[in-house]
Amino acid sequence: MAWSAGVERIIVAGGYLEESKEALAIAETDARLFCTDLLTLSREGKEKGKVVAIGECGLDYDRLHFCPSDIQKKYFEKQLELAYTMKLPMFLHMRAAAQDFCDILQQNKDWFVAGGVAHTFTGSAEDRDKLLSFSNVFIGVNGCSLKTAENLEVVKGIPVARMMIETDSPYCDIKNTHAGIRYVKSLWPSKKQEKHDQECLVKGRNEPCLVRPVLEVVADAKGIADIDQLGNTLYHNTCRVFFPHDLDSAAEALLASGREAL
């Protein structure tokens, strides 16, 4: 359903070695699929034109029972070095760790030349502004970014020129209890997994086509009437970071016009 809904490319994220292998295998099944990766696989996948970022990596202080903060910080620095070595942008994760995250980026700014996106952003306005102080960091927004009225105010303050939208499927959908739900206009039929078909979604599972409701919420939260122009600008932000060789002069002109308008 993603393709019929207008999705043009999907980046499949891997969080550890086995996931990264699976992500690369999935990406190789369709020309419109790409992935994030780690060192050995990134070399192989980059040669095939499939690996477009290093990650998912970063800091998560909400899950210290999985890995203590000192280990997270140590290997986050190594991942920054890896991104520099591979000349790839980064698919970043930052949860309840904004100060250490931004300190490490600043201390390793010479490694962080290709930039990246801090995806599934759920932080405060202060966290947002810390990220925006880095000119090559974009902020990724999905359903988890749109839960509360405070979240919507934070998203409202992200410049369109520094934003991306995502689903992070199969998680992070916009639920009926979220503050952003009142702005959602697009609906898709869904059925339980054992009954679903190609014309509907799996009930309770976030899917790539549901990036459209994220766009709708962002547009309303920011008071932007031209949702198509907003979508074009956000899409080209994504291409600029992850698919820079595909941005022709016409696309750059569209991006520039969108930034001026928004």
N, C-alpha and C positions, 0 to 999 in steps of 0.2 A: 504493500500500500504506500510505502514511502515514495516510490517513483511516480505513482499516479497522483500523489499529493503535491508534486512539484519539487521534492527533494532531489538535488543533483549529485551530491556526494555525501558519503558517510565515513567518518573516521571511527574505527573500532579501537577502543582503548584496552591496553593490557596493564595490569597492576603488578604482576610478578612473572617469572619466567614461563611457566606453563600457559598462563593467560596470554602472554605475548606470542607464544607459538600458535595458539589458537587464533589470535587476532590476525596474524599474518596469513594463516591458512584460509581464514574467512575472506580476507581482503583479496586473495588471489582468485576467488571465484567470480569476481565481477569487476569490470573496469572502473566502476563508480565507487568501489570500496577501497579504503586506505586504512592504515593503522599507525599506532604509536608503538615504540619498542625499546629494547635494551641492547647492549653492545653487540654481541655476536649476531643476533638476528637483525639488528639495525643495518649492519654492513650488507648482509645478504638482501634484505628488503629494500634498502635504498637503491641498490643497483637495479632492482626490478621496478623502481618507481612507486613502491607501495608504502614504505615507511616514511612518514612525513613529520614525525616529531619524536622526541625522547620523552618517555613517561609512561604511565602517570607517575609522578613523583613529587615530593614536597614534604610538608610537615602536617601531622594530625595529632593535636594534643588532646582530642576527645577520646583517642583510642590508645592511650599509653600502656594499657594491659597487653597490647599486641607487640609494642616496641617502645622502649624508653626514649625520652627526648634526646639524650646525648647521642644515641645511636642514629636516630633520625637525622639529627643535624650533621653528623659526620658524613653520612652517605648522601645527603642532599648536596653537599659540596662536591662529592665525587660525581654525582649525576650532572651537575653543572659543567664539570670538566668534560664529561662524556659528550654533552651537547655541543660543546666547543669543538671537540675532536671530530665529531661527525658533521659539523656545520648544519645542525638541525635546530629548529625551535623546540620549546618545551611545552608539554601538557602538564600543568602544575596543579597541585592540590594544597590548599591552605585552610585549615580548620582550627580555630581557637589558638592560633600560633602566629599572628600577624607580625608581632615585633621581631621574633627570632627569624621568621621567614624573610622579612624585608632586610634585616641586618645581614643575613647570609647573602642575599642578592647583591647588596651594596658592597660587601667585602669581596665578592667574586664577580664584580661587574665586567671584568675583562674576559671572563668565560661566557658571560650571558649576552653574547653579541647578536644572536638570532632572535632573541625575545621569546614570547610565548603567551599563553593564556592561563590565568588562574581560574579554573573552571568551577562550576557549582558554587559560586560565591554566595556565602550566607553571613558575611561579617557586618560590622557596624559601619557607620559613615566614616569614622576614624580609620578603620581598616581599609575601606575603599580608597581614602585619600592617600594612605601609605602606598598602596599599589599604584595609584595614578602618578605618584612622584617618579616612577620609572617609565620613561618614554616608550619603551618597547614591551610593556606589559599590558595585555588586554584583560578584561574581566568577563568571564563567561556566566551567563544567567540561564537558569532553568526553573522548573517548578519549585525546587527547594529554596530558590532565591525570592519567591513570591508568596511566602506563607502568611506574613503578618503585614499590618499597615506600616510598621516601622521598616520592614523589608522593602516595601514599595517606595517609601521615601528615599531609602538608600539607593535603590535602582534608578530612581528619578534623577539622582545626582551623578550618574555615570555618563560621561559624554558619549554620544552615539559613535563618535570616531574612535572610542577606546573600548567598545563593547562587542561581544559575540553572544549569540543565543545557541542553545543546545537542548537536548533532551536528557542526556546521560541515561538513556534507556538501558535496561528495563525498569529503572528506578526514577525517582525525582519527577513524577508527574504532578500536575496541578490538581489537587484534591478539592472536593466540595467544601471542605472546611477551611481552605486557604483564602486569604484576603483577595488574592488575584482572580479568584474564580468568577467574580462578577463582571470581569472584562472579557471573559472567553465567549467567543461567538461561534467558532467552528466546532462541530460535534461529529463524531464517527460512531457507527453502530458497533457494539461489542457483544461477544458471546463467551461462555465458559470455554476453557481451553479444549476440552474434548468435543466441543460442538462448533468451534470457529472454522471459518473458511476464508478464502482470499478476499472476500468483500467486506470483512469486518475485522476488528481488533480482538485480541485476547483480553477478556475482562480482567481488569486489575493490573494489566501490564502496560507500562509506558513504551511507546514505539516511535520510531523516527518521524513519522508523519505528524506527530503531535508537537513538533517544533512550531507549527503555525499558532496554536493557542499561546505559546510563550511570546511570540511576536505580537499578538493582539494585546496581551497584558502590558508588555513594555510600551507599546504605542499609546495606550490609554493612560498609563501611569505618567508618561512624559508629556502628554497632551499633544501628540503628533497625529494629525489627521491623515496624512498621506502614508498609509501603511505599506504600500508597495515600494515607495521610495526608501522607507526605513528598512524594509527587507533587503532591498538591493545593496544598501550601504553596509548592513551587517554581514551580508554574504561576501561582499568584497573585502571587508575587514578580515574575514576568515581566509579568503584566498590569498590576501597579501602576506599573511603569516605562513600558511601551510602549503599554498600552491602558487608561489610567486612567479614561477615561469609561465603560468597560464594567464597572467594578467597582461593583456595587451593594452595598447594606448587608449583604446575606446573604453575599456573597463576602468582604467585609471581616471579617465575624464569623468566617467559616471561616479566613481568614488569621490572625486573632488567636488563635483556638483552636489552630491548628497551631503557631504560634510558642510558645505556652505549653507545648504538649505536647513540643516538640522542642528 
